[in-house]
Amino acid sequence: MDTGLKFSLPKWRLTRWLTHSGPDTPADIRAALIASLFGTLPIFAGGVINTLMISGVVAWRRPEPLYVSWLLLEVVLAIVRVMVLRTALRAAPKGGNTHTDLYIVLALGWAFSVGYGVFITFLNGDWLAATLAGVSCGAMAGGICFRNYGAPRLVGVMIFLSLGPMCLGALFTGEYVTAIVFIQIPFYLVSMTIASHRLNRILVSTMVAERASKRRANEDALTGLANRTGLQVALERVCASARGQDSDAALLYMDMDDFKRINDTYGHAAGDQVLVTIAQRMRAMLRVDDVAARIGGDEFIVLVTGIDATSARRLGEHLLLDALQPIALADGTRVIVGLSIGISIISAANRSPQAALDSADAALYRAKARGGRCCEVDNGKVDDGQQASVADSNSSSEPATA
C-alpha cells in the first residue's frame, strides 16, 4: 500500500488521540493509515458537493438566517478543506508538511456542519428540508465509516457530530413519533463505530501480512540480509537518485575463499553458522541506510552511499580483517575464513545497476586471481591500480582452524 506519498503525522494531542489505531500498530503502517484519510480529490468532492447541494436547496426554498448560515458554513468549510487537501497532496510527494492536524479538525467541522443542518430543519418543523438533510446525513455517516476506518475514533466522533444533533432536534418537533430517533441514532452510532474498529483491525492485519510477505520476498532466509531481489531494488534506487547528484556510492562484491572446504570438512550446519556470523559482522559495520545482501551460496554484496573510492577501499579492508576473526562452531572448533572483494564505484561514468555489478564482478575476479583475501577497486577502467590486501601473514587462501 505504499503510494510514495509521505503525509505528516498528527502532532496535536486531540488529533493523535483521534487517529490512534492501537498500541501494536507498527509505525510505517500507522503512517499509511494516516495517508488513507486524505484519499483523493474526486472522493473528497463527492461528500462536499452533496452537502453543498442539500444546504443550497434548503436555503433556496426558505432563505431564512438559520438556513443561510448553514449554507455559508458549508461554503467556507468546502473552500478551506479543498485548499488544505490540495496543499497536502502537493507536499506529500516531497515529504513536506501536509497540515494533517488542520485537515482532521476541518473534517470534524464538516461533520458538525452536517449535524447543524439537520438540527435546524427539525427545529423549524420543515419536514421536507428535514427529510433531505436527514437522508443526506445518514448517507454521509456511512461514507465517513467506510472512508475513514483507518482512524476508528475519528469515525465515531464524526458520526456523533453529524447524527447526534438529530436526537436533540427531535425534542423540538412536538411529535411523539420522533422519539424513535432516540433509539435508532444511538444504535446506529454504536454499530458504525464498532464496524469501523473491526474494519481497522482487518486492514492493519492485512497490511502487516503484506509487509511480512514483501520482506520475505526481499530477504535471505538464512542470514536476514537482503536477497538478490532486495539488492536489485536498492541498487536501482541508488543509481536513480545518484544521477542528479555529485556524491558517489560503492558496491562491494564479496566471495568467501574456500568456503566449500568448510562445508566438506565440518558439514553444512557449520557452513550455515559461518555464513550467519559473517553476515552479522557485515551488518554491524554498516550504517542504517546501507544495504548488505547475500545473493547466493557464499557471495555477499554491500551497497554503501555517499562514499568515494578511497573510503570504499578502506571499508573493504575492514571487512577483510573482520572476516578473519576466528568463528567458533557448535562443537567448539574455531575456524577462520577469508574474503575476496571487488569494489565498483557508482559515479558519473557508472550509474546503471548492471554496469555497477559488472564492474564489481570484474574487480572480484582480479582479487581471486591474486590468491584471495584481498580487495580490488574497479572504477570502470581496465586496471586503475587501486588495490589493497590484508597482511601477508593472512594471505593464504586455505581455511584455518584453531
Disulfide bonds with the S-S distance in Angstrom:
none
